[in-house]
Amino acid sequence: MNVSLKLKSFIQNSRHIISISYKPNKAEFNRSAKIIILGILVVGTLGFLIALIISLAVTGSLSLI
């Protein structure tokens, strides 16, 4: 498949995605924002706890944090 056919296919697929997508209302947006923020907090907390455990296991103190 040459470049022009790939580009044409990409443009057609992009138009299709844009035509079926819609703008979320305020409630949907707020729900999504809350879920994303919660996910970021959970991942950050887990990362911190893992770093804390590794720091305590390797050095015996909290010197790496």
Buried (B, 14 or more C-beta within 10 A) or exposed (E): EEEEEEEEEEEEEEEEEEEEEEEEEEEEEEEEEEEEEEEEEEEEEEEEEEEEEEBBEEEEEEEEE
